[in-house]
Amino acid sequence: CVCVFLARLVAAMEENSLGTLQQRAAELECMAEVLLTGEQLRLRLHEEKIIKDRRHHLKTYPNCFVAKELIDWLIDHKEASDRDTAIKLVQKLLDRSIIHHVCDEHKEFKDLKLFYRFRKDDGTFPLDNEVKAFMRGQRIYEKLMNTENVILQAREEEGAK
C-alpha cells in the first residue's frame, strides 16, 4: 500500500532528530521514501482521474485534486484506516513540498473542498541536490529493472531459466 509507507515515516520522522551521521542517513532515507510514495500516489491518482483540471469561479486549475475527495479515495482504497490518519499522511506530503494548495493559501492540509496539486504537475517541485540525486537513482533503478526483465523474458523464451 502506498500510504502505509507514509504512516511508518510519520512515526520514524517524529523519533529522529538532527545530529549524528546515522540520524542524517535515516532522514535522507525517509525523504526518499516520502518522495517515492508521493510519486506512486500521484501516478495512481492520475490513472483514476482524481487529478484533473477543475473549475472554480470561471477559473480553471489544471492537474489538481479536491482534498475531501483524496481523503475519501485513500480510505476507500485501504491506504488509510480513517480520516484522521489520511489527513496526517497527506500533511506529510504538504510538509515535504510534494503537494501544495493551488493558491498557496493553506500550509495545513484541510479536509474540505479545496484544490491541491502535486508540485511535479505544475513545475514548482523544489529540486535540491539530494532530491536530484534520489530521482536520478530512481530512474537508473527503473531502467535496470526494465532491462533485467527484458533479459529474463528473452532467456525464458529460449528455454533457459
C-alpha positions in Angstrom: 0.0 0.0 0.0 1.3 3.4 -1.0 0.4 5.2 2.2 1.5 2.5 4.6 5.0 3.8 4.0 3.8 7.3 4.9 2.4 6.1 8.2 5.7 4.5 9.0 7.6 7.6 8.0 5.4 9.8 10.3 6.5 7.7 13.2 10.1 7.5 12.1 10.4 11.2 11.5 8.9 12.0 14.9 11.6 9.8 16.6 14.5 11.2 14.5 16.4 14.3 15.5 19.3 16.0 13.9 22.8 15.3 15.0 24.7 12.2 14.1 25.6 10.9 10.6 23.4 7.9 11.2 20.4 10.1 12.0 21.1 12.2 8.9 21.2 9.0 6.8 17.8 8.0 8.3 16.4 11.4 7.4 17.6 11.0 3.8 16.0 7.6 3.7 12.8 8.9 5.0 12.9 11.7 2.4 13.5 9.2 -0.3 10.6 7.1 0.8 8.3 10.1 1.0 9.3 11.2 -2.5 8.8 7.7 -3.9 5.5 7.2 -2.1 4.3 10.7 -3.3 5.2 9.9 -6.9 3.4 6.5 -6.7 0.3 8.1 -5.3 0.4 10.9 -7.9 0.6 8.4 -10.8 -2.3 6.4 -9.3 -4.5 9.5 -8.8 -3.8 10.5 -12.4 -4.8 7.0 -13.6 -8.1 7.1 -11.6 -8.9 10.6 -12.7 -8.8 12.0 -9.2 -6.2 14.5 -10.5 -7.8 16.6 -13.3 -8.5 20.1 -14.5 -11.0 21.8 -12.2 -13.0 25.0 -12.5 -13.9 27.4 -9.7 -15.4 30.9 -10.3 -14.7 30.8 -14.0 -11.0 29.9 -13.5 -9.5 26.6 -14.5 -7.0 25.0 -12.2 -5.1 22.3 -14.2 -4.0 19.0 -12.7 -5.4 19.3 -9.2 -7.4 17.3 -6.8 -10.1 18.1 -4.2 -8.8 17.5 -0.7 -12.0 15.9 0.5 -12.1 13.5 -2.5 -8.5 12.5 -1.9 -9.2 11.6 1.8 -12.3 9.6 0.6 -10.1 7.8 -2.0 -7.4 6.9 0.5 -9.9 5.3 2.8 -11.9 3.6 0.0 -8.6 2.1 -1.3 -7.5 1.0 2.2 -4.5 3.3 2.1 -5.7 4.8 5.4 -7.9 3.4 8.1 -9.7 6.6 8.9 -10.0 10.3 8.0 -7.5 11.5 10.8 -4.9 9.1 9.6 -5.4 10.0 6.0 -5.1 13.7 6.8 -1.8 13.1 8.7 -0.4 11.2 5.7 -1.3 13.9 3.2 0.0 16.6 5.6 3.5 14.9 5.4 3.3 15.3 1.6 2.5 19.0 2.1 5.3 19.4 4.7 7.8 18.0 2.2 6.6 20.3 -0.5 5.4 17.4 -2.7 1.9 18.9 -2.8 0.5 22.4 -2.2 -2.7 24.4 -2.2 -3.3 25.7 -5.7 -3.1 29.3 -4.5 -0.6 28.5 -1.7 -3.1 29.8 0.9 -3.1 26.8 3.2 0.0 25.5 4.9 -2.0 22.9 6.8 -3.9 20.3 4.8 -7.7 20.7 5.2 -10.3 18.0 4.6 -12.5 20.4 2.7 -13.5 21.2 -0.9 -10.1 22.9 -1.5 -7.9 22.3 -4.6 -4.4 20.9 -4.0 -1.8 19.9 -6.6 1.4 17.9 -6.8 4.2 20.3 -7.4 5.6 17.9 -10.0 2.4 18.6 -12.1 2.9 22.3 -12.1 6.7 22.5 -12.3 7.2 24.0 -8.9 8.8 21.0 -7.2 11.9 22.1 -5.4 14.9 20.1 -6.7 17.8 20.4 -4.3 20.9 18.3 -4.8 19.6 15.5 -2.5 16.3 15.3 -4.4 18.1 15.4 -7.8 20.4 12.5 -6.7 17.5 10.4 -5.4 15.4 11.0 -8.6 18.4 10.1 -10.8 19.0 7.0 -8.7 15.3 6.0 -9.1 15.4 6.5 -12.9 18.6 4.3 -13.1 16.9 1.7 -10.9 13.8 1.6 -13.1 15.9 1.3 -16.2 17.9 -1.6 -14.7 14.7 -3.3 -13.6 13.2 -2.9 -17.0 16.4 -4.1 -18.7 16.6 -7.1 -16.3 13.0 -8.1 -17.0 13.6 -7.9 -20.8 16.7 -10.1 -20.4 14.8 -12.6 -18.1 12.0 -12.8 -20.6 14.3 -13.4 -23.5 16.1 -16.2 -21.6 12.8 -17.8 -20.6 11.6 -17.7 -24.3 14.8 -19.5 -25.3 14.2 -22.2 -22.6 16.8 -21.1 -20.1 15.6 -20.2 -16.7 
